[in-house]
Amino acid sequence: RRYELIFFEVALRAVLDLERFFAHQGLVFADPWADRRLTEFVLAIPQDQVNRPSENKRLARRAMDGVMPEPARQKIGKIYLTALSQYGLRTGARDTINQLITSPEIAARGYVDAGLLPELYAAAQDGRYPGGFLESLALEVWLRRHWR
């Protein structure tokens, strides 16, 4: 059953699609959980060392003991930053965002159309969540910090 879950055909196809998409953008898709060595290791050890009904991701949590902060290591659910992002887009980060989308480095390098950024920002402020906008801002910050 573990083998079937790891090599689930739909998931494998999704990964292949992501690899192609990233390659088309000149990037490499990397999923540390999909590393062959990790998969072979997980398949080779007893199931109760990987997970237990009351301890999801047991092995990973044990491996991170003393490495990760304890609250993060023991966190059971996922954290979604959508609400925080939307707050920042609507109110808290207006000045910063306007500075980032004015003469953006990402446009100068040909990654995005500078004319679309104000439109995407307006959509985000209206509560719509335009795909790629936050990623564009993140890349802009990164380029300004590391490539100027």
DSSP file with accessible surface (Angstrom, degrees, kcal/mol):
  #  RESIDUE AA STRUCTURE BP1 BP2  ACC     N-H-->O    O-->H-N    N-H-->O    O-->H-N    TCO  KAPPA ALPHA  PHI   PSI    X-CA   Y-CA   Z-CA
    1    1 A R     >        0   0  188      0, 0.0     4,-2.2     0, 0.0     5,-0.2   0.000 360.0 360.0 360.0 -39.9    0.0    0.0    0.0
    2    2 A R  H  >  +     0   0   57      1,-0.2     4,-2.4     2,-0.2     5,-0.2   0.918 360.0  51.2 -62.2 -42.4    2.9    2.4    0.8
    3    3 A Y  H  > S+     0   0  145      1,-0.2     4,-2.7     2,-0.2    -1,-0.2   0.928 109.0  51.2 -59.1 -44.6    4.4    1.7   -2.6
    4    4 A E  H  4 S+     0   0  119      1,-0.2    -1,-0.2     2,-0.2    -2,-0.2   0.894 110.8  48.2 -62.0 -40.1    1.1    2.5   -4.3
    5    5 A L  H >< S+     0   0  103     -4,-2.2     3,-0.9     1,-0.2    -1,-0.2   0.906 113.8  46.5 -67.2 -40.3    0.7    5.8   -2.4
    6    6 A I  H 3< S+     0   0   56     -4,-2.4    -2,-0.2     1,-0.2    -1,-0.2   0.901 120.8  37.3 -69.2 -39.5    4.3    6.8   -3.3
    7    7 A F  T 3< S+     0   0   80     -4,-2.7    -1,-0.2    -5,-0.2    -2,-0.2  -0.030  78.7 157.8-106.3  34.1    4.0    5.9   -6.9
    8    8 A F    <>  -     0   0  115     -3,-0.9     4,-2.4     1,-0.1     3,-0.2  -0.369  42.3-135.5 -61.2 124.2    0.4    7.0   -7.5
    9    9 A E  H  > S+     0   0  115      1,-0.2     4,-2.5     2,-0.2     5,-0.2   0.871 100.4  51.6 -57.4 -41.8    0.1    7.5  -11.2
   10   10 A V  H  > S+     0   0   96      1,-0.2     4,-2.2     2,-0.2    -1,-0.2   0.928 111.6  48.0 -63.8 -41.1   -1.8   10.8  -11.0
   11   11 A A  H  > S+     0   0   45     -3,-0.2     4,-2.3     1,-0.2    -2,-0.2   0.914 110.8  51.3 -66.1 -40.2    0.8   12.3   -8.6
   12   12 A L  H  X S+     0   0   75     -4,-2.4     4,-2.3     1,-0.2    -1,-0.2   0.906 109.9  49.5 -64.1 -39.5    3.6   11.1  -10.9
   13   13 A R  H  X S+     0   0  150     -4,-2.5     4,-2.5    -5,-0.2    -1,-0.2   0.895 108.8  52.9 -65.1 -40.1    2.0   12.8  -13.9
   14   14 A A  H  X S+     0   0   46     -4,-2.2     4,-2.5     2,-0.2    -2,-0.2   0.919 109.1  49.6 -61.4 -41.7    1.6   16.0  -11.9
   15   15 A V  H  X S+     0   0   36     -4,-2.3     4,-2.8     2,-0.2    -2,-0.2   0.922 110.1  50.6 -63.7 -43.0    5.3   16.0  -11.0
   16   16 A L  H  X S+     0   0   78     -4,-2.3     4,-2.4     1,-0.2    -1,-0.2   0.915 110.4  49.8 -61.2 -41.3    6.2   15.4  -14.7
   17   17 A D  H  X S+     0   0   97     -4,-2.5     4,-2.6     1,-0.2    -1,-0.2   0.912 111.3  48.9 -62.8 -42.5    4.0   18.3  -15.7
   18   18 A L  H  X S+     0   0   71     -4,-2.5     4,-3.0     2,-0.2     5,-0.3   0.912 109.3  52.4 -63.6 -41.7    5.6   20.5  -13.0
   19   19 A E  H  X S+     0   0   91     -4,-2.8     4,-2.5     1,-0.2    -2,-0.2   0.922 112.0  46.1 -60.3 -43.1    9.1   19.5  -14.2
   20   20 A R  H  X S+     0   0  157     -4,-2.4     4,-2.3     2,-0.2    -2,-0.2   0.920 112.9  49.8 -64.6 -44.2    8.2   20.4  -17.8
   21   21 A F  H  X S+     0   0  121     -4,-2.6     4,-1.1     1,-0.2    -2,-0.2   0.945 113.9  44.7 -60.6 -47.7    6.6   23.7  -16.7
   22   22 A F  H ><>S+     0   0   60     -4,-3.0     5,-3.1     1,-0.2     3,-0.6   0.912 111.7  52.8 -64.0 -42.7    9.6   24.7  -14.6
   23   23 A A  H ><5S+     0   0   64     -4,-2.5     3,-1.8    -5,-0.3    -1,-0.2   0.894 104.3  56.3 -60.6 -39.0   12.0   23.6  -17.4
   24   24 A H  H 3<5S+     0   0  156     -4,-2.3    -1,-0.3     1,-0.3    -2,-0.2   0.810 108.3  48.6 -61.8 -28.9   10.2   25.8  -19.9
   25   25 A Q  T <<5S-     0   0  106     -4,-1.1    -1,-0.3    -3,-0.6    -2,-0.2   0.358 123.6-106.5 -90.6   2.3   10.8   28.7  -17.5
   26   26 A G  T < 5S+     0   0   69     -3,-1.8     2,-0.3     1,-0.3    -3,-0.2   0.727  83.8 117.3  79.9  21.3   14.5   27.8  -17.2
   27   27 A L      < -     0   0  101     -5,-3.1     2,-0.5    -6,-0.2    -1,-0.3  -0.736  62.2-125.6-117.6 166.2   14.1   26.4  -13.7
   28   28 A V        -     0   0  131     -2,-0.3     2,-0.5    -3,-0.1    -9,-0.1  -0.957  19.8-136.2-113.3 127.4   14.5   23.0  -12.1
   29   29 A F        -     0   0   44     -2,-0.5     2,-0.4   -10,-0.2   -10,-0.1  -0.715  26.1-176.3 -81.1 127.1   11.7   21.5  -10.1
   30   30 A A        +     0   0   83     -2,-0.5     3,-0.1     5,-0.0    -2,-0.0  -0.985  14.6 178.0-130.9 122.6   12.9   20.0   -6.9
   31   31 A D    >   -     0   0   62     -2,-0.4     3,-2.1     1,-0.1     4,-0.2  -0.933  13.4-162.3-121.1 103.7   10.7   18.2   -4.4
   32   32 A P  G >  S+     0   0   96      0, 0.0     3,-1.1     0, 0.0     6,-0.2   0.820  90.9  59.0 -60.0 -25.6   12.8   16.9   -1.5
   33   33 A W  G 3  S+     0   0  163      1,-0.2    -3,-0.0    -3,-0.1    -2,-0.0   0.670 101.2  56.7 -75.7 -13.9   10.0   14.4   -0.5
   34   34 A A  G <  S+     0   0   56     -3,-2.1    -1,-0.2     4,-0.1     2,-0.1   0.319  73.7 131.4 -99.2   8.8   10.3   12.8   -4.0
   35   35 A D    <>  -     0   0   52     -3,-1.1     4,-2.5    -4,-0.2     5,-0.2  -0.408  59.5-135.3 -63.5 131.9   14.0   12.0   -3.8
   36   36 A R  H  > S+     0   0  185      1,-0.2     4,-2.9     2,-0.2     5,-0.2   0.887 103.5  53.5 -57.7 -41.3   14.6    8.4   -4.8
   37   37 A R  H  > S+     0   0  176      1,-0.2     4,-2.3     2,-0.2    -1,-0.2   0.913 109.9  47.7 -63.0 -39.7   16.9    7.7   -1.9
   38   38 A L  H  > S+     0   0   55      2,-0.2     4,-2.9     1,-0.2     5,-0.2   0.928 111.7  50.4 -66.5 -42.3   14.3    9.0    0.6
   39   39 A T  H  X S+     0   0   17     -4,-2.5     4,-2.4     1,-0.2    -2,-0.2   0.935 111.3  47.9 -60.9 -46.5   11.6    6.9   -1.1
   40   40 A E  H  X S+     0   0   93     -4,-2.9     4,-1.3     2,-0.2    -1,-0.2   0.909 112.6  49.7 -61.8 -39.9   13.8    3.7   -0.9
   41   41 A F  H  X S+     0   0  105     -4,-2.3     4,-1.2    -5,-0.2     3,-0.5   0.948 111.0  48.1 -63.4 -47.9   14.6    4.4    2.7
   42   42 A V  H  < S+     0   0   30     -4,-2.9     3,-0.4     1,-0.3    -2,-0.2   0.892 112.0  49.8 -63.2 -38.2   10.9    4.9    3.7
   43   43 A L  H  < S+     0   0   60     -4,-2.4    -1,-0.3    -5,-0.2    -2,-0.2   0.774 109.2  54.1 -70.5 -23.0    9.9    1.7    1.9
   44   44 A A  H  < S+     0   0   80     -4,-1.3    -1,-0.2    -3,-0.5    -2,-0.2   0.689  97.4  71.6 -87.2 -18.0   12.7   -0.2    3.6
   45   45 A I  S  < S-     0   0   31     -4,-1.2     5,-0.1    -3,-0.4     0, 0.0  -0.637  96.1 -86.2-100.4 157.7   11.8    0.6    7.2
   46   46 A P    >>  -     0   0   78      0, 0.0     3,-1.9     0, 0.0     4,-0.7  -0.290  35.6-122.6 -61.1 143.3    8.8   -0.7    9.2
   47   47 A Q  H >> S+     0   0   78      1,-0.3     4,-2.3     2,-0.2     3,-1.2   0.847 108.5  62.8 -56.6 -38.2    5.6    1.4    8.8
   48   48 A D  H 34 S+     0   0   75      1,-0.3    -1,-0.3     2,-0.2    10,-0.0   0.700  99.4  56.3 -67.7 -14.0    5.3    2.1   12.5
   49   49 A Q  H <4 S+     0   0   63     -3,-1.9    -1,-0.3     1,-0.1    -2,-0.2   0.729 111.9  42.3 -82.7 -23.2    8.6    4.0   12.3
   50   50 A V  H << S-     0   0   20     -3,-1.2     9,-1.8    -4,-0.7     8,-0.6   0.928 129.6  -7.7 -84.8 -53.9    7.3    6.3    9.6
   51   51 A N     <  -     0   0   50     -4,-2.3    -1,-0.3     7,-0.2     5,-0.2  -0.972  52.1-166.6-142.1 155.7    3.8    7.0   10.9
   52   52 A R  B >   -A   55   0A  90      3,-1.6     3,-1.5    -2,-0.3     6,-0.1  -0.948  42.3-104.9-135.1 157.6    1.4    5.9   13.7
   53   53 A P  T 3  S+     0   0  149      0, 0.0     3,-0.2     0, 0.0    -1,-0.0   0.861 124.1  36.2 -52.9 -34.9   -2.3    6.7   13.9
   54   54 A S  T 3  S+     0   0  107      1,-0.2     2,-0.4    -3,-0.0    -3,-0.0   0.504 117.3  55.9 -96.4  -3.2   -1.6    9.3   16.5
   55   55 A E  B X   -A   52   0A  75     -3,-1.5    -3,-1.6    21,-0.0     3,-1.0  -0.755  68.1-166.4-134.2  89.3    1.7   10.6   15.1
   56   56 A N  T 3  S+     0   0   89     -2,-0.4     5,-0.1     1,-0.3    -5,-0.1  -0.482  80.0   9.2 -72.4 141.7    1.6   11.8   11.5
   57   57 A K  T 3> S+     0   0   99     -2,-0.2     4,-2.6     3,-0.1    -1,-0.3   0.858  81.6 163.0  56.0  39.8    5.1   12.3    9.9
   58   58 A R  H <>  +     0   0   27     -3,-1.0     4,-2.5    -8,-0.6     5,-0.2   0.905  68.0  47.7 -55.8 -48.5    6.6   10.6   13.0
   59   59 A L  H  > S+     0   0   45     -9,-1.8     4,-2.4     1,-0.2    -1,-0.2   0.932 113.0  47.6 -63.2 -45.9   10.0    9.8   11.4
   60   60 A A  H  > S+     0   0   30    -10,-0.3     4,-1.5     1,-0.2    -1,-0.2   0.913 112.6  49.8 -63.4 -41.0   10.4   13.3   10.0
   61   61 A R  H  < S+     0   0   39     -4,-2.6     4,-0.3     1,-0.2    -1,-0.2   0.912 111.8  47.9 -65.0 -41.6    9.5   14.9   13.3
   62   62 A R  H >< S+     0   0  130     -4,-2.5     3,-1.2    -5,-0.2    -1,-0.2   0.899 109.2  53.9 -65.5 -38.6   11.9   12.7   15.2
   63   63 A A  H 3< S+     0   0   65     -4,-2.4    -1,-0.2     1,-0.2    -2,-0.2   0.822 107.8  51.0 -65.5 -28.3   14.7   13.5   12.6
   64   64 A M  T >X S+     0   0   70     -4,-1.5     3,-2.5    -5,-0.2     4,-2.2   0.435  76.8 129.3 -92.4   3.1   14.1   17.2   13.2
   65   65 A D  T <4 S+     0   0  102     -3,-1.2    -3,-0.0    -4,-0.3    -4,-0.0  -0.370  84.7   8.0 -60.1 124.1   14.4   17.0   17.0
   66   66 A G  T 34 S+     0   0   73      2,-0.4    -1,-0.3    -2,-0.1    -2,-0.1   0.364 123.4  72.2  84.4  -7.0   16.9   19.7   18.1
   67   67 A V  T <4 S+     0   0  106     -3,-2.5    -2,-0.2     1,-0.2    -3,-0.1   0.811  95.3  42.7-103.2 -48.8   17.1   21.1   14.5
   68   68 A M  S  < S-     0   0   77     -4,-2.2    -2,-0.4     1,-0.1    -1,-0.2  -0.677 100.5 -89.9 -96.2 154.9   13.7   22.8   14.2
   69   69 A P     >  -     0   0   93      0, 0.0     4,-2.4     0, 0.0     3,-0.4  -0.388  42.1-119.7 -59.3 139.7   12.0   25.0   16.8
   70   70 A E  H  > S+     0   0   85      1,-0.2     4,-2.3     2,-0.2     5,-0.2   0.877 109.3  52.9 -56.1 -44.5    9.9   22.7   18.9
   71   71 A P  H  > S+     0   0  105      0, 0.0     4,-0.6     0, 0.0    -1,-0.2   0.916 113.4  45.0 -60.5 -37.5    6.5   24.4   18.2
   72   72 A A  H >4 S+     0   0   50     -3,-0.4     3,-0.6     1,-0.2    -2,-0.2   0.901 112.0  52.0 -70.5 -39.9    7.1   24.1   14.4
   73   73 A R  H 3< S+     0   0   27     -4,-2.4    -1,-0.2     1,-0.2    -3,-0.2   0.875 114.9  41.6 -64.7 -36.0    8.3   20.5   14.7
   74   74 A Q  H 3< S+     0   0   92     -4,-2.3    -1,-0.2    -5,-0.2    -2,-0.2   0.509  83.1 124.0 -91.8  -4.3    5.2   19.5   16.6
   75   75 A K    <<  -     0   0  103     -4,-0.6    -3,-0.0    -3,-0.6     0, 0.0  -0.365  40.2-170.3 -60.5 128.3    2.7   21.5   14.5
   76   76 A I        +     0   0  143     -2,-0.1    -1,-0.2     2,-0.1     2,-0.1   0.903  60.4  52.9 -89.3 -47.6    0.1   19.1   13.2
   77   77 A G  S    S-     0   0   42      1,-0.1     2,-0.2     0, 0.0    -2,-0.0  -0.284  87.7 -99.4 -87.6 173.1   -1.8   21.2   10.6
   78   78 A K        -     0   0  150     -2,-0.1     2,-0.5     1,-0.0    -1,-0.1  -0.559  29.6-128.3 -87.0 156.9   -0.6   23.2    7.7
   79   79 A I        -     0   0  118     -2,-0.2     2,-0.5     2,-0.0    -1,-0.0  -0.922  18.5-164.1-108.9 126.7   -0.2   26.9    7.9
   80   80 A Y        -     0   0  174     -2,-0.5     3,-0.3     1,-0.1     4,-0.2  -0.955   8.2-168.5-112.5 124.3   -1.8   29.0    5.2
   81   81 A L     >  +     0   0  106     -2,-0.5     4,-2.9     1,-0.2     5,-0.2   0.237  56.0 110.4 -95.2  14.4   -0.6   32.6    4.8
   82   82 A T  H  > S+     0   0   64      1,-0.2     4,-3.0     2,-0.2     5,-0.2   0.921  78.1  48.2 -57.9 -47.1   -3.5   33.7    2.5
   83   83 A A  H  > S+     0   0   76     -3,-0.3     4,-2.3     1,-0.2    -1,-0.2   0.922 114.0  46.8 -62.5 -42.5   -5.2   35.9    5.1
   84   84 A L  H  > S+     0   0  115     -4,-0.2     4,-2.5     2,-0.2    -1,-0.2   0.920 113.1  49.6 -65.4 -41.5   -1.9   37.6    6.0
   85   85 A S  H  X S+     0   0   33     -4,-2.9     4,-2.7     1,-0.2    -2,-0.2   0.927 111.0  49.1 -62.4 -45.2   -1.0   38.0    2.3
   86   86 A Q  H  X S+     0   0   53     -4,-3.0     4,-2.3    -5,-0.2     5,-0.2   0.904 110.2  51.0 -63.9 -39.3   -4.4   39.6    1.6
   87   87 A Y  H  X>S+     0   0  146     -4,-2.3     4,-2.8    -5,-0.2     5,-1.1   0.943 112.1  47.2 -61.1 -46.6   -4.1   41.9    4.5
   88   88 A G  I  <>S+     0   0   18     -4,-2.5     5,-2.2     1,-0.2    -2,-0.2   0.907 112.7  49.0 -62.1 -41.1   -0.6   43.0    3.3
   89   89 A L  I  <5S+     0   0    5     -4,-2.7    -1,-0.2     1,-0.2    -2,-0.2   0.867 118.2  39.7 -66.6 -35.9   -1.9   43.5   -0.2
   90   90 A R  I  <5S-     0   0   95     -4,-2.3    -2,-0.2    -5,-0.2    -1,-0.2   0.839 138.2 -17.8 -84.5 -35.2   -4.9   45.5    0.8
   91   91 A T  I ><5S+     0   0   64     -4,-2.8     3,-1.4    -5,-0.2    -3,-0.2   0.603 118.6  57.6-135.7 -64.3   -3.5   47.7    3.6
   92   92 A G  I 3 <S+     0   0   53     -5,-1.1    -4,-0.2     1,-0.3     4,-0.1   0.707 113.1  33.4 -61.6 -27.1   -0.2   47.0    5.4
   93   93 A A  T 3><S+     0   0   29     -5,-2.2     4,-3.0    -6,-0.3     5,-0.3   0.151  75.0 120.5-119.6  22.7    2.2   46.9    2.5
   94   94 A R  H <> S+     0   0  119     -3,-1.4     4,-2.9     1,-0.2     5,-0.2   0.913  79.3  45.9 -54.2 -50.4    0.9   49.4    0.1
   95   95 A D  H  > S+     0   0  140      1,-0.2     4,-2.1     2,-0.2    -1,-0.2   0.926 115.2  47.2 -61.9 -42.8    4.0   51.7    0.1
   96   96 A T  H  > S+     0   0   77      2,-0.2     4,-2.4     1,-0.2    -2,-0.2   0.931 113.6  47.4 -64.7 -44.6    6.3   48.7   -0.3
   97   97 A I  H  X S+     0   0    8     -4,-3.0     4,-2.3     1,-0.2    -2,-0.2   0.930 110.7  51.4 -64.9 -43.6    4.3   47.1   -3.1
   98   98 A N  H  X S+     0   0   72     -4,-2.9     4,-0.6    -5,-0.3    -1,-0.2   0.902 110.7  49.5 -60.8 -38.1    4.0   50.4   -5.0
   99   99 A Q  H >< S+     0   0  124     -4,-2.1     3,-0.7    -5,-0.2    -1,-0.2   0.915 111.3  49.9 -65.0 -40.3    7.8   50.8   -4.7
  100  100 A L  H 3< S+     0   0   15     -4,-2.4    -2,-0.2     1,-0.2    -1,-0.2   0.837 111.9  46.0 -68.6 -33.9    8.4   47.3   -6.0
  101  101 A I  H 3< S+     0   0   18     -4,-2.3     2,-0.6    -5,-0.1    -1,-0.2   0.471  92.9  91.1 -91.8   0.8    6.1   47.6   -9.0
  102  102 A T  S << S-     0   0   90     -3,-0.7    12,-0.0    -4,-0.6    -4,-0.0  -0.863 114.3 -15.0 -94.4 118.9    7.6   51.0  -10.0
  103  103 A S  S    S-     0   0  103     -2,-0.6    -1,-0.3     1,-0.1     2,-0.1   0.950  92.9-157.4  51.6  57.9   10.5   50.4  -12.4
  104  104 A P     >  -     0   0    9      0, 0.0     4,-1.8     0, 0.0     3,-0.4  -0.373  21.8-142.3 -72.1 139.8   10.6   46.7  -11.5
  105  105 A E  H  > S+     0   0   41      1,-0.2     4,-2.0     2,-0.2     6,-0.2   0.834 101.4  63.2 -63.7 -34.2   13.8   44.7  -12.0
  106  106 A I  H  4>S+     0   0    3      1,-0.2     5,-2.5     2,-0.2     6,-1.0   0.834 105.8  44.8 -64.7 -30.2   11.7   41.7  -13.1
  107  107 A A  H >45S+     0   0   24     -3,-0.4     3,-1.6     4,-0.2    -1,-0.2   0.896 109.2  55.0 -77.6 -41.2   10.3   43.7  -16.0
  108  108 A A  H 3<5S+     0   0   83     -4,-1.8    -2,-0.2     1,-0.3    -1,-0.2   0.845 109.9  47.9 -60.3 -31.7   13.8   45.1  -17.0
  109  109 A R  T 3<5S-     0   0   95     -4,-2.0    -1,-0.3    -5,-0.1    -2,-0.2   0.444 118.9-112.9 -88.6  -1.9   15.0   41.5  -17.2
  110  110 A G  T < 5S+     0   0   63     -3,-1.6    -3,-0.2     2,-0.2    -2,-0.1   0.628  81.9 121.4  84.5  14.2   12.1   40.4  -19.3
  111  111 A Y  S   <S+     0   0  134     -5,-2.5     2,-0.3    -6,-0.2    -4,-0.2   0.836  79.5   8.9 -78.2 -34.6   10.4   38.1  -16.7
  112  112 A V  S    S-     0   0   42     -6,-1.0     2,-0.7    24,-0.0    -2,-0.2  -0.948  79.7-102.2-140.4 163.9    7.1   40.0  -16.6
  113  113 A D    >>  -     0   0  101     -2,-0.3     3,-1.6     1,-0.2     4,-0.8  -0.796  27.3-149.1 -87.4 116.4    5.3   42.8  -18.4
  114  114 A A  T >4 S+     0   0   41     -2,-0.7     3,-0.6     1,-0.3    -1,-0.2   0.821  94.0  63.4 -58.6 -30.2    5.6   45.8  -16.2
  115  115 A G  T 3> S+     0   0   43      1,-0.2     4,-0.6     2,-0.2    -1,-0.3   0.755  98.8  55.0 -67.6 -22.5    2.2   47.1  -17.4
  116  116 A L  H <> S+     0   0   80     -3,-1.6     4,-2.7     1,-0.2     5,-0.2   0.763  89.6  75.5 -81.3 -25.2    0.4   44.1  -15.9
  117  117 A L  H <X S+     0   0    3     -4,-0.8     4,-2.7    -3,-0.6     5,-0.2   0.917  94.8  47.4 -59.7 -45.9    1.7   44.6  -12.4
  118  118 A P  H  > S+     0   0   67      0, 0.0     4,-2.5     0, 0.0    -1,-0.2   0.904 113.6  50.5 -62.0 -35.8   -0.5   47.5  -11.4
  119  119 A E  H  X S+     0   0  128     -4,-0.6     4,-2.2     2,-0.2    -2,-0.2   0.919 111.7  46.7 -64.9 -44.0   -3.5   45.6  -12.8
  120  120 A L  H  X S+     0   0   48     -4,-2.7     4,-2.3     2,-0.2    -1,-0.2   0.891 111.9  51.3 -65.7 -37.6   -2.6   42.5  -10.8
  121  121 A Y  H  X S+     0   0    9     -4,-2.7     4,-2.4    -5,-0.2    -2,-0.2   0.928 109.0  50.6 -65.5 -41.5   -2.1   44.6   -7.7
  122  122 A A  H  X S+     0   0   43     -4,-2.5     4,-1.6     1,-0.2    -2,-0.2   0.917 109.9  50.7 -62.2 -40.8   -5.5   46.3   -8.2
  123  123 A A  H  <>S+     0   0   10     -4,-2.2     5,-2.0     1,-0.2    -1,-0.2   0.917 109.8  50.3 -62.4 -41.8   -7.1   42.8   -8.6
  124  124 A A  H ><5S+     0   0    2     -4,-2.3     3,-1.4     1,-0.2    -2,-0.2   0.899 108.2  52.3 -64.7 -38.7   -5.4   41.7   -5.3
  125  125 A Q  H 3<5S+     0   0   62     -4,-2.4    -1,-0.2     1,-0.3    -2,-0.2   0.815 104.5  57.4 -66.8 -28.6   -6.7   44.8   -3.5
  126  126 A D  T 3<5S-     0   0  117     -4,-1.6    -1,-0.3    -5,-0.2    -2,-0.2   0.411 126.3-100.3 -80.7   1.3  -10.2   44.0   -4.7
  127  127 A G  T < 5S+     0   0   27     -3,-1.4     2,-0.2     1,-0.4    -3,-0.2   0.374  86.4 123.7  96.1  -7.5  -10.0   40.6   -3.0
  128  128 A R      < -     0   0  148     -5,-2.0    -1,-0.4    -6,-0.2    -2,-0.1  -0.566  57.0-139.9 -79.4 155.4   -9.2   38.6   -6.2
  129  129 A Y        -     0   0  105     -2,-0.2     2,-0.2    -3,-0.1    -5,-0.1  -0.748  15.3-155.8-121.1  84.3   -6.0   36.6   -6.0
  130  130 A P    >   -     0   0   26      0, 0.0     3,-1.5     0, 0.0     4,-0.5  -0.400  23.8-114.0 -67.6 128.3   -4.2   36.9   -9.3
  131  131 A G  T 3  S+     0   0   74      1,-0.2   -11,-0.0    -2,-0.2    -2,-0.0  -0.348  95.2  16.0 -61.4 134.8   -1.9   34.0   -9.9
  132  132 A G  T 3> S+     0   0   28     -3,-0.1     4,-2.3    -2,-0.1    -1,-0.2   0.232  92.5 105.7  91.1 -12.2    1.7   34.9  -10.0
  133  133 A F  H <> S+     0   0    2     -3,-1.5     4,-2.4     2,-0.2     5,-0.2   0.966  83.9  41.5 -68.7 -50.4    1.5   38.3   -8.4
  134  134 A L  H  > S+     0   0   45     -4,-0.5     4,-2.6     1,-0.2    -1,-0.2   0.897 115.3  52.4 -63.6 -37.4    2.9   37.4   -5.0
  135  135 A E  H  > S+     0   0  126      2,-0.2     4,-2.5     1,-0.2    -1,-0.2   0.891 108.1  51.5 -64.2 -37.9    5.6   35.3   -6.7
  136  136 A S  H  X S+     0   0   18     -4,-2.3     4,-2.5     2,-0.2    -2,-0.2   0.913 110.3  48.6 -64.5 -41.6    6.5   38.3   -8.9
  137  137 A L  H  X S+     0   0   19     -4,-2.4     4,-2.6     2,-0.2    -2,-0.2   0.915 110.7  51.0 -63.2 -42.2    6.8   40.5   -5.8
  138  138 A A  H  X S+     0   0   62     -4,-2.6     4,-2.4     1,-0.2    -2,-0.2   0.920 111.3  47.3 -62.5 -42.9    9.0   37.8   -4.1
  139  139 A L  H  X S+     0   0   64     -4,-2.5     4,-3.1     2,-0.2     5,-0.2   0.908 110.4  53.2 -65.3 -39.8   11.3   37.6   -7.2
  140  140 A E  H  X S+     0   0    2     -4,-2.5     4,-2.5     2,-0.2     5,-0.2   0.937 110.2  46.9 -60.5 -45.9   11.5   41.4   -7.3
  141  141 A V  H  X S+     0   0   47     -4,-2.6     4,-2.2     1,-0.2    -2,-0.2   0.937 113.6  49.2 -60.8 -44.5   12.6   41.6   -3.7
  142  142 A W  H  X S+     0   0  119     -4,-2.4     4,-2.7     1,-0.2     5,-0.3   0.927 111.3  48.1 -63.0 -45.9   15.1   38.8   -4.2
  143  143 A L  H  X S+     0   0    3     -4,-3.1     4,-2.6     1,-0.2     5,-0.3   0.923 112.9  48.3 -62.0 -42.8   16.6   40.4   -7.3
  144  144 A R  H  < S+     0   0   48     -4,-2.5     4,-0.4    -5,-0.2    -1,-0.2   0.871 116.6  43.4 -65.9 -34.6   16.9   43.8   -5.6
  145  145 A R  H  < S+     0   0  181     -4,-2.2    -2,-0.2    -5,-0.2    -1,-0.2   0.858 130.3  20.1 -78.9 -35.0   18.5   42.2   -2.6
  146  146 A H  H  < S+     0   0  112     -4,-2.7    -3,-0.2    -5,-0.2    -2,-0.2   0.546 124.1  42.7-116.3 -11.1   20.9   39.9   -4.4
  147  147 A W     <        0   0  141     -4,-2.6    -3,-0.2    -5,-0.3    -4,-0.1   0.330 360.0 360.0-124.7   7.9   21.4   41.0   -8.0
  148  148 A R              0   0  180     -4,-0.4    -4,-0.0    -5,-0.3     0, 0.0  -0.556 360.0 360.0 -90.4 360.0   21.9   44.8   -7.9
